[in-house]
């Protein structure tokens, strides 16, 4: 069973008019004659003949094959060749125009400047400023370096009654300054005794072997003079 053909889109151009139609032949004799002729030549007879429509040229006439006259094209006139030296003249003109513009611009800047009067007195110079007055606020004297271990710190090389008091207090601590001297001189043996006391009693505020504020407070809290 044949399927229906798909609908074609509508034609947007002008309507086409037929130039010929097929219609049945008028006589059966002529049709029989043409049928035999087609059978002899191997062509099939469709039973229709070609008839020209009124007002239309018959098929195969010269009106259908006549060519249209060629369309004349506008031709451009040939361009004339530039004379030799035209490019140099144009460049010279451009350079001259630029030079004239620069000169005119410079002249305008000079004319805008103020005229200088030769008889005018020169402008007075501003007076020199006097030297700045010294600051009346006195500069505080530099303070002495503060000992990080305290103001009454004793270290190796010191001497005096404070060193003697330190030696006497260390003699009262068992096994810290055994058989130590009380000469009042901070010698290496006293430095080792102070370091031993700091280690045994966990004193960390002063330097090792230095009798500072933290070591003094710990030693005085454990001894009496």
Backbone as ProteinMPNN parsed JSONL, in Angstrom:
{"seq_chain_A": "XXXXXXXXXXXXXXXXXXXXXXXXXXXXXXXXXXXXXXXXXXXXXXXXXXXXXXXXXXXXXXXXXXXXXXXXXXXXXXXXXXXXXXXXXXXXXXXXXXXXXXXXXXXXXXXXXXXXXXXXXXXXXXXXXXXXXXXXXXXXXXXXXXXXXXXXXXXXXXXXXXXXXXXXXXXXXXXXXXXXXXXXXXXXXXXXXXXXXXXXXXXXXXXXXXXXXXXXXXXXXXXXX", "coords_chain_A": {"N_chain_A": [[0.854, -1.186, 0.0], [0.654, 2.128, -0.918], [2.172, 4.999, 0.485], [0.869, 8.188, 1.475], [2.05, 11.143, -0.152], [4.219, 13.654, 1.22], [3.051, 16.875, 2.248], [3.816, 19.701, 0.239], [5.682, 22.729, 0.724], [4.139, 25.987, 0.486], [4.351, 27.862, -2.61], [6.203, 30.767, -2.972], [6.766, 32.456, -5.068], [5.87, 34.002, -8.267], [2.835, 32.883, -9.906], [2.901, 29.978, -11.942], [2.279, 29.603, -15.357], [0.793, 27.272, -17.541], [2.27, 26.056, -20.585], [1.571, 24.21, -22.389], [-0.802, 21.571, -22.874], [-1.998, 18.245, -22.41], [-4.15, 16.303, -24.351], [-6.724, 13.95, -25.294], [-6.388, 12.223, -28.452], [-8.146, 12.997, -31.489], [-9.15, 11.183, -33.358], [-9.623, 7.669, -33.706], [-8.281, 6.207, -35.589], [-5.985, 7.654, -36.201], [-4.817, 7.471, -33.741], [-4.371, 4.741, -33.555], [-2.538, 4.448, -35.577], [-0.351, 5.93, -34.63], [0.164, 4.465, -32.382], [1.076, 2.046, -33.401], [3.35, 2.989, -34.645], [4.875, 3.793, -32.485], [5.22, 1.378, -31.203], [6.788, 0.069, -33.073], [9.096, 1.584, -32.985], [9.892, 1.221, -30.402], [8.88, 2.838, -28.414], [6.56, 3.82, -25.878], [3.062, 4.332, -25.99], [1.312, 6.97, -24.773], [-1.249, 7.841, -25.17], [-1.839, 10.526, -25.382], [-1.486, 13.773, -26.868], [0.585, 16.578, -27.69], [-0.504, 19.879, -27.476], [-0.463, 23.216, -28.431], [-1.091, 26.097, -26.452], [-3.402, 28.817, -26.852], [-2.058, 31.997, -27.703], [0.453, 31.369, -26.837], [3.741, 30.54, -27.838], [4.421, 27.789, -30.013], [5.826, 24.661, -28.886], [9.384, 24.242, -29.163], [9.805, 26.363, -30.861], [11.478, 29.328, -32.139], [11.103, 31.38, -30.397], [11.227, 30.47, -27.791], [13.862, 29.733, -27.497], [15.282, 31.968, -27.937], [17.907, 34.16, -27.233], [18.601, 36.576, -24.711], [19.487, 40.02, -25.199], [22.831, 41.101, -24.6], [23.732, 42.791, -21.555], [24.779, 46.041, -21.279], [27.731, 47.133, -19.732], [28.932, 49.54, -17.503], [31.86, 51.242, -18.065], [34.868, 52.205, -16.494], [36.731, 55.197, -16.745], [40.104, 55.148, -17.772], [42.603, 55.612, -15.293], [44.791, 58.334, -14.953], [48.29, 58.247, -14.996], [50.328, 59.213, -12.286], [52.388, 62.1, -12.444], [55.993, 62.048, -12.567], [57.768, 62.712, -9.55], [55.697, 63.786, -8.086], [55.106, 62.779, -5.514], [57.333, 63.693, -4.006], [56.92, 66.427, -4.08], [54.522, 66.669, -2.665], [55.368, 65.761, -0.126], [57.198, 67.803, 0.49], [55.478, 69.979, 0.701], [53.938, 69.252, 2.928], [55.91, 69.215, 4.942], [56.641, 71.91, 4.941], [54.262, 73.103, 5.807], [54.054, 72.044, 8.427], [56.388, 73.148, 9.57], [55.772, 75.874, 9.465], [53.605, 75.91, 11.233], [54.856, 75.219, 13.686], [56.628, 77.377, 14.015], [54.812, 79.505, 14.202], [53.491, 78.78, 16.579], [55.591, 78.984, 18.455], [56.145, 81.758, 18.245], [53.742, 82.797, 19.258], [53.924, 81.979, 21.927], [56.121, 83.522, 22.77], [55.123, 86.1, 22.467], [53.17, 86.16, 24.399], [54.606, 86.422, 26.771], [55.628, 88.566, 29.533], [56.767, 91.958, 29.151], [60.111, 93.064, 29.864], [61.293, 95.535, 31.999], [64.008, 97.596, 31.765], [64.789, 99.664, 33.48], [63.595, 99.14, 35.88], [63.656, 98.488, 39.346], [65.426, 95.825, 40.934], [63.764, 93.046, 42.437], [63.424, 92.917, 45.963], [65.374, 90.804, 48.02], [64.223, 88.225, 50.169], [64.495, 88.594, 53.712], [67.066, 86.998, 55.584], [66.411, 84.293, 57.702], [66.702, 84.296, 61.237], [68.987, 82.486, 63.357], [67.708, 79.573, 64.945], [66.449, 79.805, 68.259], [67.978, 78.455, 71.16], [66.688, 75.58, 72.822], [65.063, 76.094, 75.836], [64.542, 74.049, 77.616], [66.203, 71.859, 79.664], [68.289, 69.1, 78.836], [67.695, 65.914, 80.081], [70.011, 64.167, 82.138], [71.82, 61.226, 81.183], [70.673, 58.186, 82.369], [72.022, 55.753, 84.568], [72.785, 52.371, 83.731], [70.423, 49.94, 84.632], [70.715, 47.31, 86.892], [69.696, 44.088, 86.035], [69.387, 42.166, 88.004], [68.792, 43.45, 90.316], [69.074, 46.284, 92.627], [70.895, 46.024, 94.787], [72.789, 44.097, 94.003], [75.271, 41.602, 94.204], [78.276, 40.384, 92.9], [80.911, 38.305, 91.532], [84.086, 39.514, 92.392], [83.29, 41.692, 93.89], [83.453, 43.399, 97.097], [83.433, 43.941, 100.706], [81.374, 44.843, 103.575], [78.838, 43.795, 103.011], [79.34, 41.559, 101.491], [80.594, 40.002, 103.417], [78.433, 39.543, 105.148], [76.847, 37.976, 103.445], [78.497, 35.679, 103.232], [78.447, 34.735, 105.857], [75.745, 34.062, 106.171], [75.474, 32.013, 104.27], [77.018, 30.054, 105.449], [75.322, 29.043, 107.354], [73.578, 27.467, 105.973], [73.17, 24.098, 105.371], [75.87, 22.252, 104.025], [76.26, 23.944, 101.81], [78.102, 26.082, 101.794], [80.477, 24.949, 102.921], [83.014, 25.131, 105.336], [83.686, 27.655, 104.447], [85.142, 30.921, 103.72], [85.095, 34.068, 105.504], [86.044, 36.507, 104.581], [85.143, 38.771, 103.295], [85.445, 39.087, 100.579], [84.359, 38.602, 97.29], [84.916, 35.79, 95.958], [85.821, 33.083, 93.612], [85.077, 30.741, 95.014], [82.969, 31.585, 96.624], [81.19, 32.314, 94.626], [80.584, 29.791, 93.502], [79.275, 28.689, 95.695], [76.996, 30.296, 95.949], [75.759, 29.691, 93.519], [75.225, 27.001, 93.946], [73.393, 27.145, 96.021], [71.253, 28.443, 94.702], [70.545, 26.456, 92.845], [69.775, 24.251, 94.441], [67.578, 25.196, 95.837], [65.85, 26.029, 93.94], [65.903, 28.688, 92.743], [65.371, 31.081, 90.342], [65.365, 33.698, 89.468], [67.68, 35.262, 89.355], [71.006, 35.657, 87.918], [73.187, 32.832, 87.43], [75.162, 32.128, 90.205], [75.206, 34.777, 91.013], [74.45, 37.171, 93.457], [71.492, 38.319, 93.714], [68.344, 40.138, 93.961], [66.28, 38.173, 94.189], [67.689, 35.911, 95.08], [68.733, 36.961, 97.453], [66.374, 37.426, 98.952], [65.435, 34.81, 99.318], [67.561, 33.68, 100.747], [67.723, 35.267, 103.079], [65.257, 34.68, 104.195], [65.645, 32.19, 105.234], [67.739, 32.252, 106.996], [69.352, 33.83, 109.883], [71.183, 36.584, 111.015]], "CA_chain_A": [[0.0, 0.0, 0.0], [1.503, 3.329, -1.056], [1.983, 6.028, 1.522], [0.605, 9.511, 0.865], [3.224, 12.025, -0.234], [4.219, 14.752, 2.181], [2.622, 18.151, 1.641], [4.915, 20.59, -0.132], [5.473, 24.102, 1.227], [3.556, 26.878, -0.544], [5.309, 28.558, -3.467], [6.118, 32.206, -2.726], [7.022, 33.217, -6.283], [4.696, 34.208, -9.137], [2.171, 31.655, -10.372], [3.403, 29.468, -13.225], [1.223, 29.335, -16.334], [1.192, 26.159, -18.431], [2.498, 26.415, -21.996], [0.922, 23.194, -23.22], [-1.575, 20.564, -22.169], [-2.193, 16.989, -23.135], [-5.558, 15.945, -24.504], [-6.862, 12.746, -26.146], [-6.436, 12.454, -29.894], [-9.519, 13.126, -31.978], [-9.592, 10.015, -34.165], [-9.042, 6.391, -33.302], [-7.368, 5.726, -36.635], [-4.688, 8.302, -35.995], [-4.242, 6.918, -32.527], [-3.864, 3.404, -33.849], [-1.336, 4.615, -36.396], [0.744, 6.378, -33.772], [0.494, 3.387, -31.469], [1.916, 1.109, -34.139], [4.661, 3.625, -34.87], [5.638, 3.769, -31.24], [5.63, 0.014, -30.937], [7.905, -0.264, -33.957], [10.313, 2.32, -32.552], [10.223, 0.899, -29.017], [8.364, 3.833, -27.49], [5.22, 3.537, -25.396], [2.057, 5.328, -26.333], [0.596, 7.433, -23.582], [-2.624, 8.16, -25.501], [-2.014, 11.964, -25.377], [-0.642, 14.534, -27.784], [0.932, 17.908, -27.23], [-1.23, 20.937, -28.177], [-0.041, 24.541, -27.974], [-2.147, 26.959, -25.956], [-3.515, 30.081, -27.598], [-1.258, 33.086, -27.17], [1.774, 30.864, -26.458], [4.453, 29.984, -28.997], [4.489, 26.327, -29.982], [7.092, 24.127, -28.373], [10.471, 24.08, -30.13], [9.952, 27.534, -31.721], [12.654, 30.137, -31.852], [10.817, 32.343, -29.328], [11.67, 29.917, -26.526], [15.317, 29.582, -27.473], [15.943, 33.224, -28.283], [18.724, 34.671, -26.14], [18.445, 37.98, -24.406], [20.665, 40.815, -25.592], [23.754, 41.328, -23.479], [23.583, 44.036, -20.828], [25.987, 46.867, -21.389], [28.35, 47.456, -18.469], [29.604, 50.842, -17.489], [33.315, 51.132, -17.97], [35.52, 53.331, -15.846], [37.808, 55.779, -17.561], [41.436, 54.793, -17.243], [43.236, 56.638, -14.455], [46.029, 58.856, -15.481], [49.45, 57.988, -14.162], [50.841, 60.416, -11.624], [53.661, 62.527, -13.028], [57.134, 61.777, -11.675], [58.1, 63.783, -8.625], [54.526, 64.303, -7.366], [55.224, 62.409, -4.107], [58.287, 64.585, -3.355], [56.315, 67.748, -3.909], [53.561, 66.579, -1.566], [56.107, 65.699, 1.132], [57.75, 69.124, 0.766], [54.387, 70.848, 1.143], [53.575, 68.861, 4.299], [56.968, 69.669, 5.843], [56.553, 73.37, 5.041], [53.108, 73.45, 6.65], [54.399, 71.733, 9.812], [57.357, 74.123, 10.046], [55.072, 77.138, 9.694], [52.804, 75.787, 12.448], [55.742, 75.267, 14.845], [57.115, 78.749, 14.168], [53.715, 80.314, 14.701], [53.238, 78.445, 17.975], [56.661, 79.582, 19.251], [55.936, 83.204, 18.295], [52.635, 83.097, 20.167], [54.411, 81.861, 23.3], [56.982, 84.667, 23.078], [54.307, 87.309, 22.59], [52.407, 86.106, 25.644], [55.479, 86.747, 27.898], [55.571, 89.942, 29.982], [57.976, 92.727, 28.79], [61.042, 93.322, 30.954], [61.682, 96.936, 32.066], [65.42, 97.652, 32.163], [64.983, 100.617, 34.565], [62.912, 98.728, 37.1], [64.551, 98.024, 40.407], [65.268, 94.383, 41.178], [62.93, 92.693, 43.587], [64.261, 92.692, 47.158], [65.478, 89.431, 48.479], [63.643, 88.054, 51.516], [65.531, 88.579, 54.769], [67.453, 85.684, 56.083], [65.852, 83.986, 59.014], [67.7, 84.183, 62.301], [69.241, 81.127, 63.832], [66.71, 79.2, 65.956], [66.877, 79.954, 69.651], [68.152, 77.151, 71.825], [65.571, 75.124, 73.637], [65.392, 76.315, 77.264], [64.348, 72.845, 78.426], [67.481, 71.13, 79.759], [68.252, 67.685, 78.504], [67.972, 65.127, 81.296], [71.236, 63.355, 82.035], [71.629, 59.807, 80.903], [70.606, 57.371, 83.579], [72.903, 54.592, 84.587], [72.132, 51.109, 83.4], [69.842, 49.282, 85.795], [71.1, 45.906, 86.974], [68.476, 43.266, 85.994], [69.27, 41.32, 89.191], [68.423, 44.266, 91.484], [69.999, 47.379, 92.939], [71.94, 45.582, 95.722], [73.344, 42.857, 93.48], [76.687, 41.318, 94.441], [78.799, 39.377, 91.988], [82.329, 38.005, 91.723], [84.926, 40.715, 92.326], [82.847, 42.672, 94.871], [84.016, 43.242, 98.436], [82.816, 44.829, 101.671], [80.621, 44.18, 104.649], [77.691, 43.055, 102.475], [79.854, 40.245, 101.088], [80.816, 39.253, 104.65], [77.125, 39.079, 105.606], [76.447, 36.868, 102.567], [79.266, 34.478, 103.587], [77.959, 34.224, 107.138], [74.43, 33.433, 105.951], [75.662, 30.748, 103.545], [77.577, 29.05, 106.38], [74.225, 28.48, 108.136], [72.866, 26.515, 105.113], [73.98, 22.877, 105.395], [76.594, 21.718, 102.858], [76.282, 24.875, 100.684], [79.372, 26.838, 101.83], [81.186, 24.261, 104.015], [84.375, 25.63, 105.612], [83.938, 28.824, 103.624], [85.81, 32.066, 104.328], [84.317, 35.276, 105.736], [87.004, 37.593, 104.393], [84.491, 39.93, 102.683], [85.801, 39.154, 99.156], [83.489, 37.724, 96.451], [85.866, 35.006, 95.165], [85.159, 31.989, 92.891], [84.46, 29.776, 95.929], [81.673, 32.141, 97.006], [80.324, 32.24, 93.43], [80.107, 28.411, 93.402], [78.337, 28.445, 96.782], [75.733, 30.956, 95.603], [75.143, 28.909, 92.447], [74.713, 25.758, 94.53], [72.18, 27.496, 96.763], [70.194, 28.711, 93.721], [70.133, 25.204, 92.24], [69.119, 23.373, 95.404], [66.321, 25.766, 96.295], [65.031, 26.41, 92.78], [65.851, 30.142, 92.557], [65.631, 31.321, 88.92], [65.237, 35.109, 89.123], [68.993, 35.901, 89.191], [71.999, 34.91, 87.163], [73.829, 31.765, 88.204], [76.327, 32.592, 90.984], [75.079, 36.201, 91.307], [73.601, 37.393, 94.621], [70.547, 39.359, 93.377], [67.211, 40.349, 94.858], [65.563, 36.917, 94.443], [68.538, 35.048, 95.91], [68.83, 37.584, 98.766], [65.125, 37.204, 99.689], [65.354, 33.4, 99.703], [68.577, 33.369, 101.767], [67.386, 35.942, 104.33], [64.1, 34.044, 104.814], [66.062, 30.921, 105.809], [68.841, 32.465, 107.941], [69.403, 35.032, 110.717], [72.567, 36.988, 111.289]], "C_chain_A": [[0.892, 1.238, 0.0], [1.148, 4.331, 0.021], [1.731, 7.363, 0.866], [1.855, 10.374, 0.896], [3.095, 13.168, 0.765], [3.774, 16.039, 1.522], [3.814, 19.054, 1.384], [4.64, 21.987, 0.41], [4.911, 24.987, 0.138], [4.627, 27.631, -1.297], [5.104, 30.062, -3.332], [6.274, 33.031, -3.988], [5.748, 33.42, -7.105], [4.121, 32.88, -9.627], [2.684, 31.267, -11.756], [2.21, 29.15, -14.141], [1.653, 28.205, -17.26], [1.346, 26.656, -19.885], [1.894, 25.374, -22.941], [0.198, 22.214, -22.34], [-1.684, 19.335, -23.055], [-3.687, 16.672, -23.184], [-5.669, 14.715, -25.396], [-6.931, 13.116, -27.628], [-7.893, 12.363, -30.394], [-10.011, 11.854, -32.706], [-8.917, 8.771, -33.665], [-8.065, 5.869, -34.34], [-5.996, 6.33, -36.465], [-4.015, 7.769, -34.743], [-3.68, 5.533, -32.753], [-2.584, 3.479, -34.634], [-0.15, 5.021, -35.532], [1.154, 5.286, -32.784], [1.395, 2.375, -32.152], [3.306, 1.676, -34.364], [5.51, 3.58, -33.605], [6.07, 2.353, -30.893], [6.791, -0.407, -31.812], [9.203, 0.398, -33.503], [10.698, 2.043, -31.108], [9.749, 1.918, -28.011], [6.953, 3.461, -27.077], [4.288, 4.684, -25.739], [1.308, 5.718, -25.071], [-0.847, 7.765, -23.867], [-2.91, 9.637, -25.498], [-1.074, 12.589, -26.389], [-0.467, 15.932, -27.245], [0.245, 18.936, -28.103], [-0.815, 22.264, -27.588], [-1.234, 25.337, -27.517], [-2.216, 28.232, -26.777], [-2.737, 31.195, -26.904], [0.128, 32.67, -26.736], [2.465, 30.328, -27.688], [4.517, 28.477, -28.882], [5.821, 25.856, -29.449], [8.104, 23.944, -29.477], [10.638, 25.279, -31.015], [11.154, 28.337, -31.286], [12.398, 31.112, -30.711], [11.289, 31.836, -27.975], [13.175, 29.848, -26.398], [16.033, 30.864, -27.78], [16.679, 33.76, -27.057], [18.475, 36.151, -25.942], [19.688, 38.753, -24.818], [21.555, 41.056, -24.384], [23.542, 42.704, -22.877], [24.9, 44.804, -20.886], [26.482, 47.242, -20.007], [29.087, 48.782, -18.578], [31.093, 50.637, -17.266], [33.891, 52.382, -17.344], [36.614, 53.886, -16.736], [39.154, 55.421, -16.963], [42.021, 55.957, -16.463], [44.564, 57.052, -15.052], [47.166, 58.594, -14.504], [49.961, 59.294, -13.566], [52.179, 60.799, -12.224], [54.791, 62.241, -12.063], [57.435, 62.984, -10.799], [56.915, 64.326, -7.854], [54.614, 63.972, -5.88], [56.197, 63.312, -3.362], [57.697, 65.957, -3.126], [55.303, 67.741, -2.762], [54.262, 66.53, -0.215], [56.688, 67.049, 1.498], [56.677, 70.082, 1.27], [54.001, 70.532, 2.59], [54.609, 69.357, 5.29], [56.904, 71.177, 6.028], [55.391, 73.794, 5.93], [53.41, 73.182, 8.123], [55.382, 72.744, 10.384], [56.692, 75.466, 10.328], [54.229, 77.078, 10.967], [53.667, 75.874, 13.699], [56.244, 76.681, 15.087], [56.013, 79.654, 14.718], [53.416, 80.048, 16.163], [54.297, 79.04, 18.89], [56.521, 81.088, 19.355], [54.809, 83.595, 19.236], [53.072, 82.987, 21.621], [55.289, 83.029, 23.695], [56.16, 85.935, 23.268], [53.512, 87.327, 23.894], [53.243, 86.45, 26.859], [55.406, 88.22, 28.241], [56.845, 90.675, 29.587], [58.796, 93.041, 30.031], [61.471, 94.775, 30.897], [63.101, 97.009, 32.588], [65.622, 98.575, 33.342], [64.325, 100.222, 35.853], [63.907, 98.193, 38.104], [64.352, 96.538, 40.631], [64.452, 94.125, 42.429], [63.8, 92.418, 44.792], [64.239, 91.234, 47.563], [64.844, 89.304, 49.856], [64.736, 88.005, 52.564], [65.801, 87.162, 55.24], [66.897, 85.479, 57.486], [66.957, 83.816, 60.032], [67.84, 82.738, 62.739], [68.223, 80.773, 64.908], [67.271, 79.306, 67.359], [67.015, 78.589, 70.289], [66.965, 76.831, 72.712], [65.901, 75.322, 75.109], [65.248, 75.07, 78.116], [65.646, 72.066, 78.504], [67.288, 69.655, 79.433], [68.557, 66.868, 79.74], [69.216, 64.294, 81.112], [70.902, 61.891, 81.826], [71.666, 59.023, 82.198], [71.516, 56.172, 83.456], [72.103, 53.34, 84.299], [71.666, 50.418, 84.671], [70.226, 47.818, 85.755], [69.837, 45.051, 86.961], [68.291, 42.396, 87.222], [68.913, 42.118, 90.44], [69.482, 45.31, 91.788], [71.13, 46.94, 93.852], [72.598, 44.31, 95.291], [74.839, 42.789, 93.789], [77.109, 40.204, 93.492], [80.295, 39.232, 92.21], [83.178, 39.249, 91.464], [84.511, 41.772, 93.312], [83.487, 42.376, 96.23], [83.318, 44.212, 99.375], [82.011, 44.062, 102.686], [79.411, 43.397, 104.133], [78.123, 41.666, 102.013], [80.101, 39.387, 102.329], [79.502, 38.714, 105.197], [76.632, 37.914, 104.758], [77.176, 35.591, 102.94], [78.775, 33.879, 104.911], [76.608, 33.541, 107.0], [74.577, 32.099, 105.23], [76.253, 29.674, 104.448], [76.484, 28.397, 107.212], [73.373, 27.512, 107.308], [73.726, 25.262, 105.033], [74.544, 22.537, 104.008], [76.58, 22.677, 101.649], [77.635, 25.601, 100.614], [80.229, 26.283, 102.957], [82.63, 24.763, 104.069], [84.705, 26.842, 104.744], [84.535, 29.973, 104.393], [84.827, 33.216, 104.487], [85.187, 36.517, 105.6], [86.37, 38.838, 103.79], [84.832, 40.111, 101.213], [84.966, 38.121, 98.39], [84.412, 36.971, 95.483], [85.125, 33.878, 94.444], [84.506, 30.967, 93.804], [83.098, 30.272, 96.389], [80.696, 32.104, 95.838], [79.745, 30.837, 93.274], [79.088, 28.113, 94.49], [76.983, 29.091, 96.497], [75.009, 30.17, 94.505], [74.546, 27.621, 92.981], [73.423, 26.033, 95.303], [71.002, 27.771, 95.805], [69.667, 27.416, 93.111], [69.33, 24.348, 93.2], [67.746, 23.896, 95.797], [65.469, 26.355, 95.159], [64.861, 27.902, 92.574], [66.263, 30.451, 91.107], [65.585, 32.807, 88.536], [66.552, 35.796, 88.851], [69.895, 35.04, 88.327], [72.667, 33.878, 88.067], [75.086, 32.311, 88.876], [76.292, 34.057, 91.317], [74.07, 36.356, 92.445], [72.699, 38.589, 94.328], [69.396, 39.42, 94.347], [66.506, 39.04, 95.181], [66.385, 35.992, 95.342], [68.657, 35.618, 97.319], [67.567, 37.307, 99.591], [65.024, 35.759, 100.164], [66.345, 33.071, 100.827], [68.223, 34.017, 103.105], [66.168, 35.31, 104.998], [64.478, 32.733, 105.507], [67.173, 31.091, 106.881], [68.642, 33.749, 108.727], [70.849, 35.347, 110.995], [72.754, 37.114, 112.782]], "O_chain_A": [[1.785, 1.365, 0.837], [-0.01, 4.484, 0.41], [2.304, 7.657, -0.183], [2.623, 10.337, 1.857], [1.99, 13.589, 1.106], [4.087, 16.276, 0.355], [4.715, 19.158, 2.217], [3.482, 22.384, 0.54], [5.187, 24.753, -1.039], [5.663, 27.998, -0.743], [4.006, 30.577, -3.542], [5.94, 34.216, -3.979], [4.663, 33.041, -6.665], [4.836, 31.885, -9.744], [2.874, 32.118, -12.624], [1.253, 28.499, -13.722], [2.795, 28.199, -17.72], [0.635, 27.557, -20.33], [1.727, 25.625, -24.135], [0.551, 22.045, -21.173], [-1.49, 19.389, -24.27], [-4.388, 16.764, -22.176], [-4.765, 14.467, -26.193], [-7.453, 14.165, -28.004], [-8.74, 11.723, -29.772], [-11.196, 11.526, -32.642], [-7.761, 8.811, -33.244], [-7.117, 5.161, -33.999], [-4.978, 5.645, -36.566], [-2.793, 7.632, -34.691], [-2.633, 5.186, -32.209], [-1.656, 2.701, -34.415], [0.948, 4.49, -35.702], [2.318, 5.185, -32.395], [2.364, 1.899, -31.56], [4.307, 0.963, -34.288], [6.719, 3.354, -33.663], [7.158, 2.145, -30.355], [7.675, -1.142, -31.373], [10.282, -0.181, -33.632], [11.707, 2.558, -30.626], [10.17, 1.877, -26.856], [6.224, 2.846, -27.856], [4.685, 5.849, -25.77], [0.738, 4.867, -24.388], [-1.624, 7.958, -22.932], [-4.073, 10.029, -25.597], [-0.026, 12.038, -26.726], [-1.269, 16.411, -26.443], [0.375, 18.897, -29.326], [-0.814, 22.425, -26.368], [-2.295, 25.263, -28.136], [-1.212, 28.676, -27.335], [-2.757, 31.317, -25.679], [0.916, 33.513, -26.308], [1.811, 29.703, -28.521], [4.652, 27.94, -27.782], [6.825, 26.561, -29.544], [7.76, 23.545, -30.589], [11.525, 25.269, -31.869], [11.765, 28.091, -30.246], [13.344, 31.624, -30.112], [11.697, 32.616, -27.114], [13.705, 29.9, -25.288], [17.259, 30.878, -27.881], [16.116, 33.802, -25.963], [18.176, 36.881, -26.887], [20.8, 38.223, -24.793], [21.063, 41.199, -23.265], [23.217, 43.661, -23.579], [25.971, 44.279, -20.583], [25.673, 47.647, -19.173], [29.749, 49.094, -19.567], [31.501, 49.919, -16.353], [33.448, 53.493, -17.635], [37.335, 53.139, -17.397], [39.301, 55.402, -15.741], [41.959, 57.112, -16.884], [45.334, 56.244, -15.572], [46.982, 58.719, -13.293], [50.02, 60.327, -14.232], [53.015, 59.935, -12.487], [54.569, 62.195, -10.853], [57.367, 64.128, -11.248], [57.083, 65.236, -7.042], [54.233, 64.799, -5.053], [55.942, 63.672, -2.214], [57.945, 66.582, -2.095], [55.235, 68.69, -1.981], [53.821, 67.173, 0.738], [56.686, 67.425, 2.67], [56.931, 70.898, 2.156], [53.763, 71.442, 3.383], [54.257, 69.861, 6.356], [57.09, 71.676, 7.137], [55.516, 74.733, 6.716], [53.065, 73.995, 8.981], [55.249, 73.16, 11.535], [57.012, 76.123, 11.319], [54.139, 78.063, 11.7], [53.28, 76.521, 14.672], [56.284, 77.14, 16.228], [56.262, 80.474, 15.602], [53.117, 80.977, 16.914], [53.977, 79.544, 19.967], [56.748, 81.655, 20.423], [54.901, 84.604, 19.934], [52.656, 83.787, 22.459], [55.223, 83.491, 24.835], [56.469, 86.753, 24.134], [53.215, 88.396, 24.428], [52.674, 86.749, 27.908], [55.153, 89.049, 27.366], [57.923, 90.088, 29.671], [58.25, 93.258, 31.113], [61.964, 95.225, 29.863], [63.39, 96.555, 33.695], [66.52, 98.337, 34.149], [64.485, 100.923, 36.852], [64.88, 97.528, 37.747], [63.231, 96.04, 40.529], [64.468, 94.921, 43.368], [64.824, 91.746, 44.665], [63.227, 90.542, 47.459], [64.939, 90.244, 50.646], [65.798, 87.43, 52.325], [64.933, 86.291, 55.285], [66.919, 86.377, 58.328], [68.016, 83.263, 59.734], [66.963, 81.901, 62.531], [67.903, 81.633, 65.728], [68.419, 78.943, 67.615], [66.249, 77.673, 69.988], [66.329, 77.722, 73.276], [66.899, 74.79, 75.595], [65.773, 75.025, 79.228], [66.151, 71.642, 77.464], [66.25, 69.062, 79.726], [69.576, 67.098, 80.392], [69.449, 63.764, 80.026], [69.851, 61.399, 82.237], [72.574, 59.179, 83.015], [71.742, 55.65, 82.365], [70.909, 53.259, 84.585], [72.403, 50.32, 85.652], [70.086, 47.156, 84.726], [68.966, 45.262, 87.805], [67.184, 41.925, 87.482], [68.748, 41.538, 91.514], [70.61, 45.251, 91.298], [72.245, 47.442, 93.708], [72.945, 43.492, 96.142], [75.567, 43.772, 93.655], [76.396, 39.218, 93.306], [80.879, 39.971, 93.002], [83.011, 39.939, 90.458], [85.29, 42.689, 93.572], [83.986, 41.279, 96.483], [82.693, 45.177, 98.935], [81.957, 42.832, 102.681], [79.001, 42.424, 104.766], [77.361, 40.705, 102.13], [79.849, 38.182, 102.307], [79.439, 37.574, 105.657], [76.058, 36.963, 105.289], [76.566, 34.523, 102.969], [78.701, 32.659, 105.056], [76.36, 32.532, 107.661], [73.867, 31.147, 105.553], [76.007, 28.488, 104.227], [76.689, 27.301, 107.732], [72.533, 26.807, 107.866], [74.897, 25.346, 104.664], [73.843, 22.529, 102.997], [76.874, 22.23, 100.54], [78.235, 25.724, 99.546], [80.662, 27.023, 103.841], [83.35, 24.821, 103.071], [85.855, 27.037, 104.351], [84.442, 29.998, 105.62], [83.863, 33.341, 103.731], [85.085, 37.454, 106.391], [87.014, 39.887, 103.774], [84.549, 41.164, 100.642], [84.874, 36.954, 98.771], [84.665, 37.418, 94.365], [83.919, 33.722, 94.637], [83.491, 30.376, 93.436], [82.168, 29.479, 96.532], [79.501, 31.885, 96.037], [78.566, 30.685, 92.955], [78.136, 27.369, 94.255], [75.94, 28.498, 96.772], [73.79, 30.005, 94.557], [73.485, 27.191, 92.528], [72.477, 25.247, 95.244], [69.874, 27.364, 96.085], [68.464, 27.289, 92.883], [68.31, 23.778, 92.815], [66.841, 23.106, 96.064], [64.501, 27.078, 95.398], [63.758, 28.346, 92.256], [67.375, 30.12, 90.695], [65.755, 33.129, 87.36], [66.568, 36.825, 88.176], [69.605, 33.879, 88.041], [72.709, 34.024, 89.289], [75.959, 32.878, 88.221], [77.269, 34.567, 91.866], [72.99, 35.768, 92.419], [73.052, 39.728, 94.633], [69.449, 38.831, 95.427], [66.161, 38.808, 96.34], [65.846, 35.365, 96.254], [68.68, 34.858, 98.287], [67.657, 36.993, 100.778], [64.579, 35.503, 101.283], [66.036, 32.299, 101.735], [68.398, 33.398, 104.154], [66.033, 35.379, 106.22], [63.689, 32.217, 106.299], [67.489, 30.135, 107.589], [67.888, 34.636, 108.326], [71.656, 34.438, 111.191], [73.847, 37.445, 113.241]]}, "name": "protein", "num_of_chains": 1, "seq": "XXXXXXXXXXXXXXXXXXXXXXXXXXXXXXXXXXXXXXXXXXXXXXXXXXXXXXXXXXXXXXXXXXXXXXXXXXXXXXXXXXXXXXXXXXXXXXXXXXXXXXXXXXXXXXXXXXXXXXXXXXXXXXXXXXXXXXXXXXXXXXXXXXXXXXXXXXXXXXXXXXXXXXXXXXXXXXXXXXXXXXXXXXXXXXXXXXXXXXXXXXXXXXXXXXXXXXXXXXXXXXXXX"}
